[in-house]
Amino acid sequence: MAWIIALLARDGVSVEVLHAKGSAGGMEQLLADFMSLIATFAGRMYGIRSREARKRLLAQADTRLEGEGGA
C-alpha cells in the first residue's frame, strides 16, 4: 500500500487510511477499487482510440471517393 500512497503523493494527493488495523479486507477493497479505476480508464482510452480510428478511416475513404469522382 505504501507504493500507492507514494505514487499519489507525487501528484499532490494525500491518502487517509480510515481502518488502519484489524482487517485485511480494507487492503483488498482498496486494490479492487484501484483495479476498477484502471479498467474504467483503460476502457475509455480504447473507446477514444477506436472512435479516432473510425473517423480517420472514414476521412480516408471520403478522400478516395472524391478523387475517383473527379477523374
PyMOL Python script that loads the backbone (N, CA, C, O; Angstrom):
from pymol import cmd

cmd.read_pdbstr("""\
ATOM      1  N   MET A   1       0.822  -1.183   0.000  1.00  0.00           N
ATOM      2  CA  MET A   1       0.000   0.000   0.000  1.00  0.00           C
ATOM      3  C   MET A   1       0.870   1.252   0.000  1.00  0.00           C
ATOM      4  O   MET A   1       0.437   2.304  -0.468  1.00  0.00           O
ATOM      5  N   ALA A   2       2.060   1.152   0.506  1.00  0.00           N
ATOM      6  CA  ALA A   2       2.947   2.307   0.565  1.00  0.00           C
ATOM      7  C   ALA A   2       3.267   2.841  -0.832  1.00  0.00           C
ATOM      8  O   ALA A   2       3.422   4.048  -1.013  1.00  0.00           O
ATOM      9  N   TRP A   3       3.367   1.953  -1.813  1.00  0.00           N
ATOM     10  CA  TRP A   3       3.689   2.414  -3.167  1.00  0.00           C
ATOM     11  C   TRP A   3       2.540   3.206  -3.762  1.00  0.00           C
ATOM     12  O   TRP A   3       2.778   4.136  -4.532  1.00  0.00           O
ATOM     13  N   ILE A   4       1.288   2.866  -3.427  1.00  0.00           N
ATOM     14  CA  ILE A   4       0.143   3.630  -3.911  1.00  0.00           C
ATOM     15  C   ILE A   4       0.151   5.021  -3.296  1.00  0.00           C
ATOM     16  O   ILE A   4      -0.082   6.015  -3.984  1.00  0.00           O
ATOM     17  N   ILE A   5       0.420   5.086  -1.990  1.00  0.00           N
ATOM     18  CA  ILE A   5       0.469   6.367  -1.296  1.00  0.00           C
ATOM     19  C   ILE A   5       1.577   7.239  -1.876  1.00  0.00           C
ATOM     20  O   ILE A   5       1.377   8.432  -2.100  1.00  0.00           O
ATOM     21  N   ALA A   6       2.746   6.644  -2.120  1.00  0.00           N
ATOM     22  CA  ALA A   6       3.866   7.395  -2.692  1.00  0.00           C
ATOM     23  C   ALA A   6       3.538   7.880  -4.103  1.00  0.00           C
ATOM     24  O   ALA A   6       3.868   9.011  -4.460  1.00  0.00           O
ATOM     25  N   LEU A   7       2.902   7.048  -4.893  1.00  0.00           N
ATOM     26  CA  LEU A   7       2.539   7.422  -6.254  1.00  0.00           C
ATOM     27  C   LEU A   7       1.552   8.588  -6.252  1.00  0.00           C
ATOM     28  O   LEU A   7       1.708   9.542  -7.015  1.00  0.00           O
ATOM     29  N   LEU A   8       0.549   8.507  -5.402  1.00  0.00           N
ATOM     30  CA  LEU A   8      -0.437   9.575  -5.324  1.00  0.00           C
ATOM     31  C   LEU A   8       0.148  10.857  -4.735  1.00  0.00           C
ATOM     32  O   LEU A   8      -0.216  11.955  -5.156  1.00  0.00           O
ATOM     33  N   ALA A   9       1.046  10.723  -3.771  1.00  0.00           N
ATOM     34  CA  ALA A   9       1.691  11.886  -3.153  1.00  0.00           C
ATOM     35  C   ALA A   9       2.506  12.669  -4.174  1.00  0.00           C
ATOM     36  O   ALA A   9       2.627  13.890  -4.068  1.00  0.00           O
ATOM     37  N   ARG A  10       3.060  11.982  -5.152  1.00  0.00           N
ATOM     38  CA  ARG A  10       3.835  12.642  -6.209  1.00  0.00           C
ATOM     39  C   ARG A  10       2.974  13.653  -6.970  1.00  0.00           C
ATOM     40  O   ARG A  10       3.477  14.664  -7.459  1.00  0.00           O
ATOM     41  N   ASP A  11       1.674  13.370  -7.063  1.00  0.00           N
ATOM     42  CA  ASP A  11       0.761  14.265  -7.760  1.00  0.00           C
ATOM     43  C   ASP A  11      -0.018  15.166  -6.811  1.00  0.00           C
ATOM     44  O   ASP A  11      -1.004  15.791  -7.201  1.00  0.00           O
ATOM     45  N   GLY A  12       0.430  15.226  -5.570  1.00  0.00           N
ATOM     46  CA  GLY A  12      -0.189  16.116  -4.597  1.00  0.00           C
ATOM     47  C   GLY A  12      -1.457  15.566  -3.960  1.00  0.00           C
ATOM     48  O   GLY A  12      -2.237  16.324  -3.384  1.00  0.00           O
ATOM     49  N   VAL A  13      -1.673  14.262  -4.056  1.00  0.00           N
ATOM     50  CA  VAL A  13      -2.861  13.636  -3.479  1.00  0.00           C
ATOM     51  C   VAL A  13      -2.480  12.986  -2.163  1.00  0.00           C
ATOM     52  O   VAL A  13      -1.488  12.261  -2.084  1.00  0.00           O
ATOM     53  N   SER A  14      -3.268  13.245  -1.134  1.00  0.00           N
ATOM     54  CA  SER A  14      -2.996  12.600   0.148  1.00  0.00           C
ATOM     55  C   SER A  14      -3.997  11.468   0.356  1.00  0.00           C
ATOM     56  O   SER A  14      -5.131  11.523  -0.119  1.00  0.00           O
ATOM     57  N   VAL A  15      -3.555  10.455   1.067  1.00  0.00           N
ATOM     58  CA  VAL A  15      -4.385   9.288   1.350  1.00  0.00           C
ATOM     59  C   VAL A  15      -4.627   9.240   2.848  1.00  0.00           C
ATOM     60  O   VAL A  15      -3.695   9.331   3.647  1.00  0.00           O
ATOM     61  N   GLU A  16      -5.885   9.096   3.212  1.00  0.00           N
ATOM     62  CA  GLU A  16      -6.238   8.981   4.622  1.00  0.00           C
ATOM     63  C   GLU A  16      -6.769   7.574   4.851  1.00  0.00           C
ATOM     64  O   GLU A  16      -7.774   7.179   4.261  1.00  0.00           O
ATOM     65  N   VAL A  17      -6.098   6.828   5.700  1.00  0.00           N
ATOM     66  CA  VAL A  17      -6.496   5.459   5.994  1.00  0.00           C
ATOM     67  C   VAL A  17      -7.466   5.494   7.157  1.00  0.00           C
ATOM     68  O   VAL A  17      -7.122   5.950   8.247  1.00  0.00           O
ATOM     69  N   LEU A  18      -8.676   5.014   6.927  1.00  0.00           N
ATOM     70  CA  LEU A  18      -9.706   5.066   7.952  1.00  0.00           C
ATOM     71  C   LEU A  18      -9.654   3.879   8.897  1.00  0.00           C
ATOM     72  O   LEU A  18      -9.913   4.027  10.092  1.00  0.00           O
ATOM     73  N   HIS A  19      -9.322   2.706   8.379  1.00  0.00           N
ATOM     74  CA  HIS A  19      -9.255   1.490   9.198  1.00  0.00           C
ATOM     75  C   HIS A  19      -7.877   0.869   9.014  1.00  0.00           C
ATOM     76  O   HIS A  19      -7.703  -0.098   8.273  1.00  0.00           O
ATOM     77  N   ALA A  20      -6.906   1.447   9.705  1.00  0.00           N
ATOM     78  CA  ALA A  20      -5.522   1.027   9.509  1.00  0.00           C
ATOM     79  C   ALA A  20      -5.254  -0.374  10.053  1.00  0.00           C
ATOM     80  O   ALA A  20      -4.457  -1.114   9.476  1.00  0.00           O
ATOM     81  N   LYS A  21      -5.891  -0.743  11.128  1.00  0.00           N
ATOM     82  CA  LYS A  21      -5.616  -2.031  11.749  1.00  0.00           C
ATOM     83  C   LYS A  21      -6.881  -2.864  11.802  1.00  0.00           C
ATOM     84  O   LYS A  21      -7.993  -2.336  11.769  1.00  0.00           O
ATOM     85  N   GLY A  22      -6.698  -4.156  11.885  1.00  0.00           N
ATOM     86  CA  GLY A  22      -7.837  -5.012  12.121  1.00  0.00           C
ATOM     87  C   GLY A  22      -8.148  -5.954  10.979  1.00  0.00           C
ATOM     88  O   GLY A  22      -8.102  -7.172  11.153  1.00  0.00           O
ATOM     89  N   SER A  23      -8.462  -5.416   9.813  1.00  0.00           N
ATOM     90  CA  SER A  23      -8.892  -6.319   8.746  1.00  0.00           C
ATOM     91  C   SER A  23      -8.063  -6.123   7.493  1.00  0.00           C
ATOM     92  O   SER A  23      -7.711  -5.004   7.117  1.00  0.00           O
ATOM     93  N   ALA A  24      -7.766  -7.237   6.863  1.00  0.00           N
ATOM     94  CA  ALA A  24      -7.086  -7.191   5.573  1.00  0.00           C
ATOM     95  C   ALA A  24      -8.079  -6.844   4.476  1.00  0.00           C
ATOM     96  O   ALA A  24      -7.685  -6.565   3.344  1.00  0.00           O
ATOM     97  N   GLY A  25      -9.382  -6.861   4.810  1.00  0.00           N
ATOM     98  CA  GLY A  25     -10.424  -6.540   3.844  1.00  0.00           C
ATOM     99  C   GLY A  25     -10.289  -5.134   3.306  1.00  0.00           C
ATOM    100  O   GLY A  25     -10.643  -4.877   2.155  1.00  0.00           O
ATOM    101  N   GLY A  26      -9.788  -4.225   4.110  1.00  0.00           N
ATOM    102  CA  GLY A  26      -9.579  -2.853   3.660  1.00  0.00           C
ATOM    103  C   GLY A  26      -8.579  -2.785   2.524  1.00  0.00           C
ATOM    104  O   GLY A  26      -8.784  -2.060   1.550  1.00  0.00           O
ATOM    105  N   MET A  27      -7.513  -3.529   2.644  1.00  0.00           N
ATOM    106  CA  MET A  27      -6.495  -3.572   1.596  1.00  0.00           C
ATOM    107  C   MET A  27      -7.075  -4.201   0.336  1.00  0.00           C
ATOM    108  O   MET A  27      -6.844  -3.721  -0.774  1.00  0.00           O
ATOM    109  N   GLU A  28      -7.820  -5.265   0.517  1.00  0.00           N
ATOM    110  CA  GLU A  28      -8.435  -5.934  -0.629  1.00  0.00           C
ATOM    111  C   GLU A  28      -9.421  -5.004  -1.324  1.00  0.00           C
ATOM    112  O   GLU A  28      -9.488  -4.968  -2.553  1.00  0.00           O
ATOM    113  N   GLN A  29     -10.181  -4.256  -0.542  1.00  0.00           N
ATOM    114  CA  GLN A  29     -11.146  -3.316  -1.120  1.00  0.00           C
ATOM    115  C   GLN A  29     -10.426  -2.194  -1.853  1.00  0.00           C
ATOM    116  O   GLN A  29     -10.847  -1.794  -2.939  1.00  0.00           O
ATOM    117  N   LEU A  30      -9.349  -1.683  -1.274  1.00  0.00           N
ATOM    118  CA  LEU A  30      -8.579  -0.628  -1.925  1.00  0.00           C
ATOM    119  C   LEU A  30      -8.021  -1.112  -3.258  1.00  0.00           C
ATOM    120  O   LEU A  30      -8.106  -0.401  -4.259  1.00  0.00           O
ATOM    121  N   LEU A  31      -7.458  -2.301  -3.280  1.00  0.00           N
ATOM    122  CA  LEU A  31      -6.919  -2.847  -4.521  1.00  0.00           C
ATOM    123  C   LEU A  31      -8.025  -3.108  -5.550  1.00  0.00           C
ATOM    124  O   LEU A  31      -7.829  -2.878  -6.743  1.00  0.00           O
ATOM    125  N   ALA A  32      -9.175  -3.583  -5.093  1.00  0.00           N
ATOM    126  CA  ALA A  32     -10.301  -3.813  -6.004  1.00  0.00           C
ATOM    127  C   ALA A  32     -10.771  -2.493  -6.605  1.00  0.00           C
ATOM    128  O   ALA A  32     -11.046  -2.416  -7.803  1.00  0.00           O
ATOM    129  N   ASP A  33     -10.862  -1.455  -5.777  1.00  0.00           N
ATOM    130  CA  ASP A  33     -11.269  -0.132  -6.275  1.00  0.00           C
ATOM    131  C   ASP A  33     -10.238   0.410  -7.261  1.00  0.00           C
ATOM    132  O   ASP A  33     -10.596   0.979  -8.292  1.00  0.00           O
ATOM    133  N   PHE A  34      -8.974   0.231  -6.943  1.00  0.00           N
ATOM    134  CA  PHE A  34      -7.891   0.702  -7.808  1.00  0.00           C
ATOM    135  C   PHE A  34      -7.949  -0.008  -9.168  1.00  0.00           C
ATOM    136  O   PHE A  34      -7.816   0.630 -10.212  1.00  0.00           O
ATOM    137  N   MET A  35      -8.147  -1.318  -9.144  1.00  0.00           N
ATOM    138  CA  MET A  35      -8.232  -2.079 -10.391  1.00  0.00           C
ATOM    139  C   MET A  35      -9.466  -1.667 -11.192  1.00  0.00           C
ATOM    140  O   MET A  35      -9.427  -1.634 -12.422  1.00  0.00           O
ATOM    141  N   SER A  36     -10.549  -1.356 -10.502  1.00  0.00           N
ATOM    142  CA  SER A  36     -11.757  -0.897 -11.172  1.00  0.00           C
ATOM    143  C   SER A  36     -11.508   0.441 -11.876  1.00  0.00           C
ATOM    144  O   SER A  36     -11.959   0.653 -13.001  1.00  0.00           O
ATOM    145  N   LEU A  37     -10.790   1.334 -11.205  1.00  0.00           N
ATOM    146  CA  LEU A  37     -10.450   2.614 -11.826  1.00  0.00           C
ATOM    147  C   LEU A  37      -9.590   2.417 -13.071  1.00  0.00           C
ATOM    148  O   LEU A  37      -9.833   3.038 -14.106  1.00  0.00           O
ATOM    149  N   ILE A  38      -8.594   1.556 -12.966  1.00  0.00           N
ATOM    150  CA  ILE A  38      -7.724   1.280 -14.106  1.00  0.00           C
ATOM    151  C   ILE A  38      -8.537   0.715 -15.270  1.00  0.00           C
ATOM    152  O   ILE A  38      -8.359   1.130 -16.415  1.00  0.00           O
ATOM    153  N   ALA A  39      -9.424  -0.224 -14.977  1.00  0.00           N
ATOM    154  CA  ALA A  39     -10.245  -0.824 -16.036  1.00  0.00           C
ATOM    155  C   ALA A  39     -11.155   0.211 -16.682  1.00  0.00           C
ATOM    156  O   ALA A  39     -11.333   0.203 -17.900  1.00  0.00           O
ATOM    157  N   THR A  40     -11.729   1.096 -15.888  1.00  0.00           N
ATOM    158  CA  THR A  40     -12.609   2.137 -16.427  1.00  0.00           C
ATOM    159  C   THR A  40     -11.852   3.065 -17.358  1.00  0.00           C
ATOM    160  O   THR A  40     -12.302   3.335 -18.472  1.00  0.00           O
ATOM    161  N   PHE A  41     -10.706   3.554 -16.909  1.00  0.00           N
ATOM    162  CA  PHE A  41      -9.946   4.486 -17.736  1.00  0.00           C
ATOM    163  C   PHE A  41      -9.372   3.799 -18.969  1.00  0.00           C
ATOM    164  O   PHE A  41      -9.308   4.404 -20.039  1.00  0.00           O
ATOM    165  N   ALA A  42      -8.958   2.552 -18.833  1.00  0.00           N
ATOM    166  CA  ALA A  42      -8.448   1.825 -19.998  1.00  0.00           C
ATOM    167  C   ALA A  42      -9.560   1.653 -21.033  1.00  0.00           C
ATOM    168  O   ALA A  42      -9.336   1.817 -22.232  1.00  0.00           O
ATOM    169  N   GLY A  43     -10.755   1.323 -20.557  1.00  0.00           N
ATOM    170  CA  GLY A  43     -11.891   1.183 -21.466  1.00  0.00           C
ATOM    171  C   GLY A  43     -12.197   2.473 -22.190  1.00  0.00           C
ATOM    172  O   GLY A  43     -12.488   2.465 -23.386  1.00  0.00           O
ATOM    173  N   ARG A  44     -12.134   3.583 -21.474  1.00  0.00           N
ATOM    174  CA  ARG A  44     -12.379   4.884 -22.105  1.00  0.00           C
ATOM    175  C   ARG A  44     -11.301   5.209 -23.130  1.00  0.00           C
ATOM    176  O   ARG A  44     -11.600   5.714 -24.212  1.00  0.00           O
ATOM    177  N   MET A  45     -10.055   4.920 -22.793  1.00  0.00           N
ATOM    178  CA  MET A  45      -8.966   5.202 -23.728  1.00  0.00           C
ATOM    179  C   MET A  45      -9.103   4.369 -24.993  1.00  0.00           C
ATOM    180  O   MET A  45      -8.903   4.881 -26.094  1.00  0.00           O
ATOM    181  N   TYR A  46      -9.441   3.092 -24.850  1.00  0.00           N
ATOM    182  CA  TYR A  46      -9.637   2.250 -26.028  1.00  0.00           C
ATOM    183  C   TYR A  46     -10.817   2.743 -26.848  1.00  0.00           C
ATOM    184  O   TYR A  46     -10.784   2.689 -28.077  1.00  0.00           O
ATOM    185  N   GLY A  47     -11.862   3.225 -26.178  1.00  0.00           N
ATOM    186  CA  GLY A  47     -13.013   3.775 -26.882  1.00  0.00           C
ATOM    187  C   GLY A  47     -12.656   5.024 -27.666  1.00  0.00           C
ATOM    188  O   GLY A  47     -13.086   5.194 -28.806  1.00  0.00           O
ATOM    189  N   ILE A  48     -11.872   5.893 -27.056  1.00  0.00           N
ATOM    190  CA  ILE A  48     -11.437   7.121 -27.729  1.00  0.00           C
ATOM    191  C   ILE A  48     -10.576   6.776 -28.933  1.00  0.00           C
ATOM    192  O   ILE A  48     -10.753   7.341 -30.012  1.00  0.00           O
ATOM    193  N   ARG A  49      -9.646   5.849 -28.749  1.00  0.00           N
ATOM    194  CA  ARG A  49      -8.794   5.462 -29.877  1.00  0.00           C
ATOM    195  C   ARG A  49      -9.612   4.824 -30.982  1.00  0.00           C
ATOM    196  O   ARG A  49      -9.334   5.035 -32.162  1.00  0.00           O
ATOM    197  N   SER A  50     -10.620   4.045 -30.610  1.00  0.00           N
ATOM    198  CA  SER A  50     -11.469   3.397 -31.600  1.00  0.00           C
ATOM    199  C   SER A  50     -12.251   4.431 -32.403  1.00  0.00           C
ATOM    200  O   SER A  50     -12.343   4.329 -33.626  1.00  0.00           O
ATOM    201  N   ARG A  51     -12.815   5.426 -31.719  1.00  0.00           N
ATOM    202  CA  ARG A  51     -13.552   6.487 -32.415  1.00  0.00           C
ATOM    203  C   ARG A  51     -12.640   7.275 -33.333  1.00  0.00           C
ATOM    204  O   ARG A  51     -13.016   7.601 -34.459  1.00  0.00           O
ATOM    205  N   GLU A  52     -11.423   7.586 -32.851  1.00  0.00           N
ATOM    206  CA  GLU A  52     -10.481   8.332 -33.683  1.00  0.00           C
ATOM    207  C   GLU A  52     -10.086   7.525 -34.915  1.00  0.00           C
ATOM    208  O   GLU A  52      -9.981   8.078 -36.010  1.00  0.00           O
ATOM    209  N   ALA A  53      -9.867   6.237 -34.749  1.00  0.00           N
ATOM    210  CA  ALA A  53      -9.501   5.377 -35.875  1.00  0.00           C
ATOM    211  C   ALA A  53     -10.648   5.309 -36.880  1.00  0.00           C
ATOM    212  O   ALA A  53     -10.421   5.346 -38.090  1.00  0.00           O
ATOM    213  N   ARG A  54     -11.866   5.211 -36.384  1.00  0.00           N
ATOM    214  CA  ARG A  54     -13.028   5.153 -37.261  1.00  0.00           C
ATOM    215  C   ARG A  54     -13.165   6.459 -38.059  1.00  0.00           C
ATOM    216  O   ARG A  54     -13.429   6.425 -39.261  1.00  0.00           O
ATOM    217  N   LYS A  55     -12.986   7.612 -37.389  1.00  0.00           N
ATOM    218  CA  LYS A  55     -13.047   8.908 -38.074  1.00  0.00           C
ATOM    219  C   LYS A  55     -11.960   9.008 -39.140  1.00  0.00           C
ATOM    220  O   LYS A  55     -12.211   9.483 -40.248  1.00  0.00           O
ATOM    221  N   ARG A  56     -10.758   8.559 -38.804  1.00  0.00           N
ATOM    222  CA  ARG A  56      -9.644   8.612 -39.739  1.00  0.00           C
ATOM    223  C   ARG A  56      -9.921   7.743 -40.967  1.00  0.00           C
ATOM    224  O   ARG A  56      -9.656   8.161 -42.095  1.00  0.00           O
ATOM    225  N   LEU A  57     -10.449   6.547 -40.755  1.00  0.00           N
ATOM    226  CA  LEU A  57     -10.756   5.654 -41.874  1.00  0.00           C
ATOM    227  C   LEU A  57     -11.864   6.239 -42.752  1.00  0.00           C
ATOM    228  O   LEU A  57     -11.793   6.160 -43.978  1.00  0.00           O
ATOM    229  N   LEU A  58     -12.885   6.827 -42.125  1.00  0.00           N
ATOM    230  CA  LEU A  58     -13.955   7.441 -42.900  1.00  0.00           C
ATOM    231  C   LEU A  58     -13.438   8.635 -43.712  1.00  0.00           C
ATOM    232  O   LEU A  58     -13.848   8.829 -44.856  1.00  0.00           O
ATOM    233  N   ALA A  59     -12.553   9.425 -43.131  1.00  0.00           N
ATOM    234  CA  ALA A  59     -11.975  10.560 -43.845  1.00  0.00           C
ATOM    235  C   ALA A  59     -11.136  10.080 -45.027  1.00  0.00           C
ATOM    236  O   ALA A  59     -11.182  10.681 -46.101  1.00  0.00           O
ATOM    237  N   GLN A  60     -10.372   9.006 -44.842  1.00  0.00           N
ATOM    238  CA  GLN A  60      -9.572   8.456 -45.938  1.00  0.00           C
ATOM    239  C   GLN A  60     -10.470   7.927 -47.051  1.00  0.00           C
ATOM    240  O   GLN A  60     -10.181   8.123 -48.231  1.00  0.00           O
ATOM    241  N   ALA A  61     -11.556   7.257 -46.676  1.00  0.00           N
ATOM    242  CA  ALA A  61     -12.478   6.732 -47.677  1.00  0.00           C
ATOM    243  C   ALA A  61     -13.138   7.881 -48.429  1.00  0.00           C
ATOM    244  O   ALA A  61     -13.305   7.805 -49.646  1.00  0.00           O
ATOM    245  N   ASP A  62     -13.510   8.929 -47.731  1.00  0.00           N
ATOM    246  CA  ASP A  62     -14.134  10.083 -48.361  1.00  0.00           C
ATOM    247  C   ASP A  62     -13.169  10.739 -49.346  1.00  0.00           C
ATOM    248  O   ASP A  62     -13.571  11.134 -50.441  1.00  0.00           O
ATOM    249  N   THR A  63     -11.906  10.856 -48.962  1.00  0.00           N
ATOM    250  CA  THR A  63     -10.890  11.439 -49.840  1.00  0.00           C
ATOM    251  C   THR A  63     -10.725  10.589 -51.093  1.00  0.00           C
ATOM    252  O   THR A  63     -10.617  11.120 -52.199  1.00  0.00           O
ATOM    253  N   ARG A  64     -10.706   9.296 -50.924  1.00  0.00           N
ATOM    254  CA  ARG A  64     -10.574   8.397 -52.090  1.00  0.00           C
ATOM    255  C   ARG A  64     -11.787   8.510 -53.009  1.00  0.00           C
ATOM    256  O   ARG A  64     -11.642   8.541 -54.231  1.00  0.00           O
ATOM    257  N   LEU A  65     -12.975   8.571 -52.425  1.00  0.00           N
ATOM    258  CA  LEU A  65     -14.190   8.681 -53.231  1.00  0.00           C
ATOM    259  C   LEU A  65     -14.232  10.007 -53.986  1.00  0.00           C
ATOM    260  O   LEU A  65     -14.651  10.047 -55.143  1.00  0.00           O
ATOM    261  N   GLU A  66     -13.804  11.086 -53.345  1.00  0.00           N
ATOM    262  CA  GLU A  66     -13.764  12.374 -54.010  1.00  0.00           C
ATOM    263  C   GLU A  66     -12.775  12.336 -55.176  1.00  0.00           C
ATOM    264  O   GLU A  66     -13.024  12.913 -56.235  1.00  0.00           O
ATOM    265  N   GLY A  67     -11.661  11.654 -54.965  1.00  0.00           N
ATOM    266  CA  GLY A  67     -10.643  11.526 -56.014  1.00  0.00           C
ATOM    267  C   GLY A  67     -11.152  10.719 -57.206  1.00  0.00           C
ATOM    268  O   GLY A  67     -10.851  11.051 -58.352  1.00  0.00           O
ATOM    269  N   GLU A  68     -11.909   9.679 -56.949  1.00  0.00           N
ATOM    270  CA  GLU A  68     -12.442   8.844 -58.011  1.00  0.00           C
ATOM    271  C   GLU A  68     -13.565   9.549 -58.748  1.00  0.00           C
ATOM    272  O   GLU A  68     -13.720   9.366 -59.956  1.00  0.00           O
ATOM    273  N   GLY A  69     -14.355  10.355 -58.041  1.00  0.00           N
ATOM    274  CA  GLY A  69     -15.479  11.041 -58.653  1.00  0.00           C
ATOM    275  C   GLY A  69     -15.036  12.146 -59.592  1.00  0.00           C
ATOM    276  O   GLY A  69     -15.734  12.458 -60.556  1.00  0.00           O
ATOM    277  N   GLY A  70     -13.880  12.744 -59.321  1.00  0.00           N
ATOM    278  CA  GLY A  70     -13.384  13.842 -60.145  1.00  0.00           C
ATOM    279  C   GLY A  70     -12.643  13.361 -61.383  1.00  0.00           C
ATOM    280  O   GLY A  70     -12.381  14.159 -62.284  1.00  0.00           O
ATOM    281  N   ALA A  71     -12.299  12.081 -61.453  1.00  0.00           N
ATOM    282  CA  ALA A  71     -11.476  11.593 -62.554  1.00  0.00           C
ATOM    283  C   ALA A  71     -12.263  11.224 -63.747  1.00  0.00           C
ATOM    284  O   ALA A  71     -11.696  10.796 -64.752  1.00  0.00           O
TER     285      ALA A  71
END
""", "prot")
cmd.dss("prot")
cmd.show_as("cartoon", "prot")
cmd.util.cbc("prot")
cmd.orient("prot")
